[in-house]
Amino acid sequence: MSHVGVPRGTVRKRRSLALLTAGVLTIPALAGCSSDSEETSRAVPQDIAPAARDRVADGSTVNWAVDAMPTTLNAFQADADSATTKITGALLPTLFPMDAAGHPKLNPDYLESAKIIEREPKQVVLYKLNQQAVWSDGREIGAPDFVAQWRALSGKDSAFWTARNAGYERIEKIERGSDDLQVRVTFAKPYADWRSLFSPLYPKEITGSPDTFNDGARTALKNTAGPFQLKGVDKAKGTVTLVRSPRWWGEKAKLDSLVFRVVAPRTAPRRSPTAPCTSPTSTPPPPTASPSPSATARAASRSPTAPAPTSRPPPRCAPGPWRTGPTRSRRRSPRPPGRRTARPSSRTGRSRRPCAATPYASPWSPPTPSSR
């Protein structure tokens, strides 16, 4: 069943994170730019500061922390996560990576040019591929890979378990250009964000059939076309190891290996049930001053039967030890006759019972005799 409905902004953000793996750690800043001068929609900028190539040591290893092991290496499936996009960004072609400002820029390692050559009656985009761009098995990257990915993500075949098809459903046809290095894409409806398509680009061996698309790229990618290749996945140790690809035609990666390692999030220590519950913002009570000798002498001279002076207790609504008297009975006692005159009721004309206010007797004051 086809799963669609993922917001386009989410797709772009995940794509920018994936491109960062291959662009910052392995390839210097891209100087090439697209020959098409039309404005593109602004994308999400990179959220990791790039490092200069000369600051990366030759033959080193980088450990990249991830939240969990990826459940699939197919970035177009519903259970793909951020770890999937990071790994596939170093293994598969990305035609338009993001620059520091979040704008898509043509990747000269895969494309010589890509632009709109026709707008009427239909939008046509012509890709000219880099003649050195090949898959790890030696086959050239070409139109069959574009066609297989379009058919898998178009949403017309429910046998492909896809998570999104934004843009692919607008493609009418894909055909070979004047030679094997040209791919001509015709859109049934205009699509301004065409640069976001085919990134990452999977080989036709993965996207050619529903079986290989659904299950062939979950734990392994046998055919890649990036600066790194997949060495192994160790679920027991929680690591995914990539090594330098010997077939990479671009500038050689300075890293020997790139290890994605699962790092469990830190959890706050649990408080013991018997430990006192204190607030970090609460202020401690002021220290109690010891009684002076004169106060002690005055207390000793008092009669043992005389009650000690007490301060005014807290409000009656707050609980405290001063409620020592008997509890009030729930039976309502008859009210004493009041001095207010009775008012006739508006409904029946009968007189209401007079309401007299009874004085409140606090536990610390003597009782007041009632007058009749």
C-alpha positions as CSV (number, residue, x, y, z in Angstrom):
1,M,0.0,0.0,0.0
2,S,1.3,3.5,-0.8
3,H,1.8,5.9,2.1
4,V,1.6,9.5,1.1
5,G,1.1,12.8,2.9
6,V,4.5,13.7,4.3
7,P,4.9,17.5,4.4
8,R,7.3,18.8,1.7
9,G,9.2,20.9,4.3
10,T,10.0,17.7,6.2
11,V,11.4,16.1,3.1
12,R,13.7,19.0,2.4
13,K,15.0,19.2,6.0
14,R,15.8,15.5,6.0
15,R,17.5,15.8,2.6
16,S,19.7,18.7,3.9
17,L,20.9,16.6,6.8
18,A,21.7,13.7,4.5
19,L,23.7,15.9,2.2
20,L,25.7,17.2,5.0
21,T,27.3,13.8,5.6
22,A,28.8,13.7,2.2
23,G,29.3,17.4,1.6
24,V,31.0,18.5,4.8
25,L,33.1,15.5,5.8
26,T,34.2,14.3,2.5
27,I,33.9,16.9,-0.2
28,P,35.1,20.5,-0.1
29,A,32.8,23.4,-0.6
30,L,31.0,23.1,-4.0
31,A,32.0,25.9,-6.3
32,G,29.8,24.9,-9.2
33,C,26.4,26.5,-9.6
34,S,23.4,25.8,-11.7
35,S,23.2,27.4,-15.1
36,D,19.4,27.9,-14.7
37,S,18.8,31.4,-13.3
38,E,15.2,30.9,-12.1
39,E,14.6,31.4,-8.4
40,T,14.0,28.3,-6.3
41,S,12.0,28.0,-3.1
42,R,14.1,28.6,0.0
43,A,15.0,25.4,1.8
44,V,16.0,24.8,5.4
45,P,19.7,25.7,6.0
46,Q,22.2,23.2,7.4
47,D,22.0,22.8,11.1
48,I,25.7,21.7,11.5
49,A,28.6,24.1,11.0
50,P,30.8,22.9,8.1
51,A,34.5,22.2,8.8
52,A,37.3,23.2,6.4
53,R,38.8,20.3,4.5
54,D,42.3,21.1,5.7
55,R,41.2,20.7,9.3
56,V,40.2,17.1,8.8
57,A,43.1,14.7,9.4
58,D,44.0,12.2,6.7
59,G,43.1,8.6,7.4
60,S,41.0,9.4,10.5
61,T,37.7,8.0,11.7
62,V,34.7,10.0,12.7
63,N,32.1,8.7,15.1
64,W,28.7,10.1,14.5
65,A,26.1,9.7,17.3
66,V,22.6,8.6,16.3
67,D,19.5,8.0,18.5
68,A,18.8,4.5,17.3
69,M,19.8,1.9,14.7
70,P,18.1,2.6,11.3
71,T,15.3,0.1,10.6
72,T,15.7,0.6,6.9
73,L,18.2,2.1,4.4
74,N,15.5,3.0,2.0
75,A,14.9,6.7,2.6
76,F,11.5,6.7,0.9
77,Q,9.9,4.2,3.3
78,A,7.6,5.1,6.2
79,D,10.0,3.8,8.9
80,A,13.0,5.7,7.6
81,D,14.5,8.1,10.2
82,S,17.3,10.6,10.6
83,A,19.9,7.9,10.8
84,T,18.7,6.6,7.4
85,T,19.1,10.0,5.7
86,K,22.6,10.5,7.2
87,I,23.8,7.1,6.0
88,T,22.3,7.2,2.5
89,G,23.7,10.8,2.1
90,A,27.2,9.3,2.1
91,L,26.4,6.3,-0.1
92,L,24.0,7.5,-2.8
93,P,23.9,10.3,-5.4
94,T,22.5,13.7,-4.3
95,L,22.0,15.9,-7.3
96,F,21.3,19.2,-5.6
97,P,22.9,19.5,-2.1
98,M,22.1,22.5,0.1
99,D,24.6,25.3,0.6
100,A,25.2,27.2,3.9
101,A,22.2,29.4,3.2
102,G,19.8,26.5,2.5
103,H,19.7,26.9,-1.3
104,P,20.0,23.8,-3.5
105,K,23.2,23.9,-5.6
106,L,24.1,21.6,-8.5
107,N,26.5,18.8,-7.6
108,P,29.2,18.6,-10.2
109,D,30.2,15.1,-9.1
110,Y,27.0,13.8,-10.6
111,L,25.7,16.5,-13.0
112,E,27.2,18.7,-15.7
113,S,24.0,20.7,-16.0
114,A,20.3,20.5,-15.2
115,K,17.8,23.1,-16.4
116,I,14.3,23.7,-17.8
117,I,14.5,23.6,-21.5
118,E,10.7,23.9,-22.3
119,R,7.8,25.4,-20.4
120,E,5.1,25.2,-23.1
121,P,3.0,23.2,-23.6
122,K,4.7,21.2,-20.8
123,Q,7.6,21.6,-18.5
124,V,10.7,19.7,-19.6
125,V,13.9,19.3,-17.5
126,L,17.1,18.1,-19.1
127,Y,19.8,16.4,-16.9
128,K,23.3,16.1,-18.3
129,L,25.1,13.5,-16.2
130,N,28.8,13.4,-15.4
131,Q,30.4,10.8,-17.6
132,Q,32.6,9.6,-14.7
133,A,29.6,8.9,-12.5
134,V,29.2,5.1,-12.1
135,W,27.7,2.7,-9.6
136,S,30.0,0.6,-7.4
137,D,29.5,-2.4,-9.8
138,G,30.9,-0.3,-12.7
139,R,27.6,0.5,-14.5
140,E,27.0,4.1,-15.6
141,I,24.3,6.2,-13.9
142,G,21.7,6.8,-16.5
143,A,18.1,7.1,-17.5
144,P,17.1,3.6,-16.4
145,D,17.8,4.6,-12.8
146,F,15.6,7.7,-13.1
147,V,12.8,5.7,-14.7
148,A,12.8,3.0,-12.1
149,Q,12.7,5.5,-9.2
150,W,9.9,7.5,-10.8
151,R,7.7,4.4,-11.3
152,A,8.3,3.3,-7.7
153,L,7.4,6.7,-6.2
154,S,4.7,7.8,-8.6
155,G,2.0,6.3,-6.4
156,K,0.3,4.5,-9.3
157,D,1.5,1.0,-8.1
158,S,0.3,0.2,-4.6
159,A,2.8,-2.7,-4.4
160,F,5.6,-0.2,-3.6
161,W,5.5,0.7,0.1
162,T,6.4,4.4,-0.3
163,A,6.1,7.1,2.3
164,R,5.9,10.1,-0.1
165,N,5.5,10.8,-3.8
166,A,5.6,14.6,-3.9
167,G,6.7,15.7,-7.3
168,Y,7.0,12.2,-8.8
169,E,3.2,12.0,-9.4
170,R,3.5,15.1,-11.7
171,I,6.0,13.4,-14.0
172,E,4.4,12.3,-17.3
173,K,7.4,10.5,-18.8
174,I,11.2,10.0,-18.6
175,E,13.3,9.3,-21.7
176,R,16.8,9.2,-22.9
177,G,18.2,12.3,-24.5
178,S,20.6,12.6,-27.4
179,D,23.0,10.2,-25.7
180,D,23.3,8.0,-22.6
181,L,24.4,10.9,-20.5
182,Q,21.2,12.9,-21.0
183,V,17.9,12.3,-19.2
184,R,14.8,14.2,-20.3
185,V,12.0,14.5,-17.7
186,T,8.6,15.8,-18.9
187,F,6.1,16.9,-16.3
188,A,2.3,16.7,-16.8
189,K,1.9,19.7,-14.5
190,P,4.5,22.4,-13.8
191,Y,6.6,21.7,-10.7
192,A,8.8,24.5,-9.3
193,D,10.7,22.3,-6.8
194,W,12.0,19.9,-9.4
195,R,15.5,20.1,-7.9
196,S,14.4,18.1,-4.9
197,L,13.6,15.0,-7.0
198,F,15.9,12.0,-7.4
199,S,17.9,12.8,-4.2
200,P,18.9,10.3,-3.1
201,L,19.0,8.4,-6.3
202,Y,18.8,4.6,-5.9
203,P,20.0,2.1,-8.5
204,K,17.4,0.4,-10.7
205,E,18.3,-2.9,-8.9
206,I,16.6,-1.5,-5.8
207,T,13.7,0.5,-7.3
208,G,13.0,-1.8,-10.3
209,S,10.5,-4.2,-8.5
210,P,8.3,-4.0,-5.4
211,D,10.1,-6.9,-3.7
212,T,13.6,-5.3,-3.9
213,F,12.1,-1.9,-3.1
214,N,10.3,-3.1,0.0
215,D,12.9,-5.5,1.4
216,G,16.1,-5.3,-0.7
217,A,17.4,-2.1,1.0
218,R,16.5,-2.5,4.6
219,T,19.7,-3.8,6.0
220,A,22.2,-3.5,3.1
221,L,23.0,-1.5,-0.1
222,K,25.1,-3.6,-2.4
223,N,25.3,-1.0,-5.2
224,T,26.2,2.5,-4.2
225,A,27.7,5.6,-5.9
226,G,29.1,7.8,-3.2
227,P,32.4,8.7,-1.5
228,F,31.8,5.9,1.0
229,Q,30.5,2.3,0.8
230,L,28.8,0.2,3.4
231,K,31.1,-2.1,5.3
232,G,28.8,-3.6,7.9
233,V,25.9,-3.2,10.3
234,D,26.4,-4.5,13.9
235,K,23.1,-4.4,15.8
236,A,24.7,-5.9,18.9
237,K,27.2,-3.0,19.2
238,G,24.8,-0.5,17.7
239,T,27.1,0.7,14.9
240,V,26.9,1.2,11.1
241,T,30.4,1.4,9.5
242,L,31.2,3.1,6.2
243,V,34.6,2.9,4.5
244,R,36.1,4.9,1.7
245,S,34.9,3.8,-1.7
246,P,37.7,2.7,-4.2
247,R,35.5,3.6,-7.2
248,W,34.8,7.2,-6.1
249,W,35.7,9.4,-9.1
250,G,35.5,12.7,-7.2
251,E,38.0,14.2,-4.7
252,K,39.2,11.5,-2.4
253,A,37.6,11.4,1.0
254,K,40.1,12.3,3.8
255,L,38.4,9.9,6.2
256,D,39.2,6.2,6.2
257,S,35.9,5.3,7.9
258,L,32.7,6.9,9.2
259,V,31.0,5.1,12.1
260,F,27.4,5.9,13.1
261,R,27.1,4.8,16.7
262,V,23.9,4.6,18.8
263,V,24.2,6.8,21.9
264,A,21.4,6.3,24.5
265,P,19.9,9.5,25.8
266,R,20.7,10.6,29.3
267,T,18.0,10.1,31.9
268,A,17.6,12.0,35.1
269,P,18.3,10.0,38.3
270,R,15.1,8.8,40.1
271,R,14.5,10.3,43.6
272,S,14.1,7.9,46.4
273,P,10.5,7.8,47.9
274,T,11.9,8.5,51.4
275,A,14.0,11.4,50.3
276,P,12.7,14.8,51.2
277,C,11.1,16.7,48.4
278,T,12.9,20.1,48.2
279,S,12.6,22.8,45.7
280,P,15.8,24.3,44.3
281,T,14.2,27.7,44.5
282,S,12.8,27.5,48.0
283,T,14.6,29.5,50.7
284,P,15.5,27.9,54.0
285,P,13.7,29.1,57.1
286,P,15.6,31.7,59.2
287,P,17.5,30.3,62.1
288,T,15.7,30.4,65.5
289,A,17.4,32.7,68.0
290,S,18.1,31.3,71.4
291,P,16.2,32.9,74.3
292,S,18.0,35.5,76.3
293,P,18.8,35.0,80.1
294,S,16.3,37.7,81.1
295,A,13.5,36.0,79.2
296,T,14.4,32.7,80.8
297,A,14.2,34.3,84.3
298,R,10.8,35.8,83.6
299,A,9.4,32.5,82.4
300,A,10.6,30.8,85.6
301,S,9.0,33.4,87.8
302,R,5.5,32.9,86.4
303,S,2.9,30.8,88.2
304,P,2.8,27.3,87.0
305,T,-1.0,27.6,86.6
306,A,-0.9,30.8,84.6
307,P,-1.3,30.2,80.9
308,A,1.6,31.3,78.8
309,P,0.9,34.1,76.3
310,T,0.3,32.8,72.8
311,S,0.6,34.6,69.5
312,R,-2.3,34.9,67.1
313,P,-2.8,31.6,65.3
314,P,-2.9,31.2,61.5
315,P,-6.1,31.7,59.6
316,R,-9.0,29.4,60.4
317,C,-8.9,27.8,57.0
318,A,-5.3,26.5,57.3
319,P,-4.8,23.2,59.2
320,G,-2.9,23.5,62.4
321,P,-2.7,22.1,65.9
322,W,-4.8,24.9,67.4
323,R,-8.0,23.1,66.5
324,T,-8.3,21.2,69.7
325,G,-11.9,21.7,70.5
326,P,-14.8,19.3,69.8
327,T,-16.0,19.0,66.2
328,R,-19.1,20.8,65.2
329,S,-22.3,18.7,65.0
330,R,-23.8,18.3,61.6
331,R,-27.4,18.8,63.1
332,R,-28.7,22.2,62.4
333,S,-29.7,24.0,65.6
334,P,-32.8,26.4,65.5
335,R,-31.9,29.9,64.7
336,P,-32.6,32.5,67.4
337,P,-35.1,35.2,66.5
338,G,-33.5,38.1,64.7
339,R,-34.2,41.8,64.7
340,R,-34.6,42.1,60.9
341,T,-38.0,42.4,59.4
342,A,-39.3,39.7,57.3
343,R,-39.7,40.3,53.5
344,P,-42.6,38.9,51.6
345,S,-41.7,36.3,49.0
346,S,-42.2,37.3,45.4
347,R,-43.6,33.9,44.5
348,T,-46.1,32.9,47.2
349,G,-46.4,36.1,49.2
350,R,-45.4,34.4,52.4
351,S,-43.0,35.9,54.8
352,R,-39.5,34.5,54.7
353,R,-37.8,33.4,57.9
354,P,-35.7,36.2,59.3
355,C,-31.9,35.6,58.9
356,A,-29.9,36.6,61.9
357,A,-26.1,36.8,61.9
358,T,-24.7,34.8,64.7
359,P,-21.4,36.0,66.2
360,Y,-18.4,33.8,65.4
361,A,-16.8,32.3,68.5
362,S,-13.1,31.6,67.8
363,P,-11.4,28.9,69.9
364,W,-9.2,31.5,71.5
365,S,-11.9,34.0,72.6
366,P,-14.4,33.5,75.4
367,P,-18.0,32.6,74.4
368,T,-20.5,35.4,73.9
369,P,-23.8,34.9,75.8
370,S,-26.8,35.0,73.5
371,S,-29.5,37.6,74.2
372,R,-33.2,36.8,73.9
